[in-house]
Amino acid sequence: MATQLLPARPLLAIACLLLGTALGGCLRNVQPIQPVAHVDLEHFMGRWYVIASIPTFLEKDAFNAVESYALRPDGRVQTTFSYRKGGFDGAPKVLHPIGTVRAGSGGAVWDMQFVWPISAEYVVAYLDADYRQTIIGRSARDHVWIMARTPRIPAEDYAALLRRVGELGYRVEDIREVPQRWPDAP
């Protein structure tokens, strides 16, 4: 009976070795997103329009997406993410995740918690000097957000931000522009 098990063991060992090598290779290729050196959190707070993203499943049909931040007394960041589902007249949706700024990150890396105890990495990967445009990324390269203080940005700014997203290791072809229509928009 022992001789019948021998052929299966080498196959199982080879399969485990191949799987381990494949997974290890994937993990080695994931480099952390480099955050900006420092974020003045008080200056960063306020309204940010989502210009484009590689969206989460919640955002796939988002219109008029806006992310707003407010510092809480405990130092965490109260976030309000609002959008219209499926169109400009779609059902309004609002989420209220809490951001916790990671110690030693210069304010540039947050753990965003939508549901306790699960949190997601949130990295300020680009922020212009005037705090008017930003790129938020994740080291997993699964989601990214291009945001601005206005619902529209110049085409050359958008192109430059897309180039930056590509330089971060994202597939630019996966980016979806978020439709924004505001009556008081510049």
C-alpha positions as CSV (number, residue, x, y, z in Angstrom):
1,M,0.0,0.0,0.0
2,A,2.9,2.4,0.7
3,T,4.1,2.1,-2.9
4,Q,0.8,3.5,-4.1
5,L,1.3,6.7,-2.1
6,L,4.9,7.4,-3.4
7,P,3.9,8.6,-6.9
8,A,1.4,11.1,-5.4
9,R,3.9,12.6,-2.9
10,P,6.4,13.9,-5.5
11,L,3.5,15.4,-7.5
12,L,2.2,17.1,-4.4
13,A,5.7,18.3,-3.4
14,I,6.2,19.7,-7.0
15,A,2.8,21.4,-6.9
16,C,3.5,23.0,-3.5
17,L,6.9,24.2,-4.7
18,L,5.5,25.7,-7.9
19,L,2.6,27.4,-5.9
20,G,5.0,28.7,-3.3
21,T,7.4,30.1,-6.0
22,A,4.6,31.8,-7.9
23,L,3.2,33.4,-4.7
24,G,6.6,34.4,-3.5
25,G,7.3,36.0,-6.9
26,C,4.1,38.0,-6.8
27,L,4.8,39.2,-3.3
28,R,8.4,40.3,-4.2
29,N,7.2,42.3,-7.1
30,V,4.9,44.5,-5.0
31,Q,6.8,47.5,-3.9
32,P,5.2,49.9,-1.4
33,I,3.9,53.1,-2.9
34,Q,6.3,55.9,-1.9
35,P,4.3,58.5,0.0
36,V,5.0,62.2,-0.2
37,A,7.4,63.4,2.5
38,H,4.9,65.4,4.5
39,V,1.2,66.3,4.5
40,D,0.0,69.3,6.5
41,L,-3.2,67.6,7.7
42,E,-5.1,70.8,8.5
43,H,-4.3,72.1,5.0
44,F,-5.3,68.7,3.4
45,M,-8.7,68.7,5.2
46,G,-11.8,69.8,3.2
47,R,-13.5,68.8,0.0
48,W,-11.8,66.8,-2.8
49,Y,-13.5,66.0,-6.0
50,V,-12.7,62.6,-7.5
51,I,-11.5,63.3,-11.0
52,A,-10.6,59.7,-11.9
53,S,-9.9,56.4,-10.3
54,I,-9.4,52.7,-10.5
55,P,-12.6,52.3,-8.5
56,T,-13.5,50.0,-5.7
57,F,-16.7,47.9,-6.3
58,L,-18.7,50.6,-4.6
59,E,-17.5,53.3,-6.9
60,K,-17.9,51.6,-10.3
61,D,-21.0,53.7,-11.3
62,A,-20.2,56.8,-9.3
63,F,-21.1,60.2,-10.5
64,N,-20.3,63.5,-8.7
65,A,-18.0,61.7,-6.3
66,V,-16.6,63.8,-3.5
67,E,-14.3,62.9,-0.6
68,S,-14.4,65.3,2.4
69,Y,-12.0,65.2,5.4
70,A,-12.3,66.7,8.8
71,L,-9.8,66.3,11.7
72,R,-11.4,64.8,14.8
73,P,-10.3,65.8,18.3
74,D,-8.7,62.3,18.7
75,G,-6.4,63.1,15.7
76,R,-8.1,60.7,13.4
77,V,-9.8,61.8,10.1
78,Q,-13.5,61.8,9.7
79,T,-14.2,61.1,6.1
80,T,-17.4,61.6,4.1
81,F,-17.5,60.0,0.7
82,S,-20.6,60.9,-1.3
83,Y,-21.6,60.2,-4.8
84,R,-24.6,59.5,-7.1
85,K,-25.1,55.9,-8.1
86,G,-25.4,55.3,-11.9
87,G,-26.0,58.9,-13.1
88,F,-26.2,62.5,-12.1
89,D,-29.8,61.9,-11.0
90,G,-29.0,58.5,-9.4
91,A,-29.6,57.6,-5.8
92,P,-27.3,59.5,-3.4
93,K,-24.8,57.3,-1.5
94,V,-22.8,58.4,1.5
95,L,-20.0,56.5,3.4
96,H,-18.3,57.6,6.6
97,P,-14.9,55.8,6.9
98,I,-12.4,56.9,9.6
99,G,-8.8,57.5,8.7
100,T,-6.0,56.8,11.2
101,V,-2.7,58.5,10.3
102,R,0.2,56.1,10.6
103,A,2.8,57.2,13.1
104,G,6.1,58.2,11.4
105,S,4.5,58.7,8.0
106,G,4.5,62.5,8.0
107,G,0.8,62.4,7.7
108,A,1.0,60.8,4.3
109,V,-0.1,57.2,5.1
110,W,-3.5,56.4,6.6
111,D,-5.4,53.3,7.5
112,M,-8.9,53.9,6.2
113,Q,-11.6,52.0,8.1
114,F,-15.0,51.4,6.6
115,V,-16.0,48.5,8.8
116,W,-14.3,47.5,12.1
117,P,-11.8,45.9,12.3
118,I,-10.9,46.0,8.6
119,S,-8.9,48.9,7.3
120,A,-7.3,49.7,4.0
121,E,-4.0,51.4,3.2
122,Y,-4.4,55.0,1.9
123,V,-1.1,56.6,0.6
124,V,-0.8,60.3,-0.4
125,A,1.5,59.5,-3.3
126,Y,1.4,63.0,-4.9
127,L,0.3,66.4,-3.6
128,D,1.0,69.6,-5.4
129,A,2.5,72.5,-3.4
130,D,-0.8,74.4,-3.2
131,Y,-2.8,71.3,-2.0
132,R,-5.1,71.6,-5.1
133,Q,-4.4,68.2,-6.7
134,T,-3.5,64.8,-5.2
135,I,-3.0,61.2,-6.1
136,I,-4.0,58.6,-3.4
137,G,-2.7,55.1,-4.0
138,R,-2.3,51.7,-2.5
139,S,0.7,49.5,-2.6
140,A,-1.4,46.6,-3.9
141,R,-1.9,48.8,-7.1
142,D,-5.6,47.7,-7.0
143,H,-7.1,51.2,-6.6
144,V,-6.0,54.8,-7.1
145,W,-7.7,58.1,-7.0
146,I,-6.9,61.4,-8.7
147,M,-8.6,64.2,-6.8
148,A,-8.7,68.0,-7.0
149,R,-10.2,70.8,-5.1
150,T,-12.4,71.6,-8.2
151,P,-14.6,69.2,-10.1
152,R,-12.7,69.9,-13.3
153,I,-9.0,70.3,-14.0
154,P,-7.1,71.5,-17.1
155,A,-6.4,68.7,-19.7
156,E,-2.6,69.1,-19.3
157,D,-2.9,68.7,-15.5
158,Y,-5.0,65.5,-16.0
159,A,-2.4,64.1,-18.5
160,A,0.4,64.9,-16.1
161,L,-1.4,63.2,-13.2
162,L,-2.1,60.1,-15.4
163,R,1.6,59.9,-16.2
164,R,2.4,60.0,-12.5
165,V,-0.1,57.2,-11.9
166,G,1.6,55.1,-14.5
167,E,5.0,55.9,-12.9
168,L,3.6,54.5,-9.6
169,G,3.1,51.1,-11.3
170,Y,-0.6,51.3,-12.2
171,R,-2.1,50.3,-15.5
172,V,-3.3,53.7,-16.8
173,E,-5.8,52.0,-19.1
174,D,-7.7,50.9,-16.0
175,I,-8.4,54.5,-14.9
176,R,-12.0,55.6,-15.2
177,E,-12.8,59.3,-15.3
178,V,-15.5,60.2,-12.8
179,P,-18.3,62.3,-14.3
180,Q,-18.6,65.5,-12.4
181,R,-21.4,68.0,-13.0
182,W,-21.8,70.9,-10.6
183,P,-23.9,74.1,-11.3
184,D,-21.3,76.3,-9.5
185,A,-18.2,74.6,-11.0
186,P,-15.5,76.7,-12.7
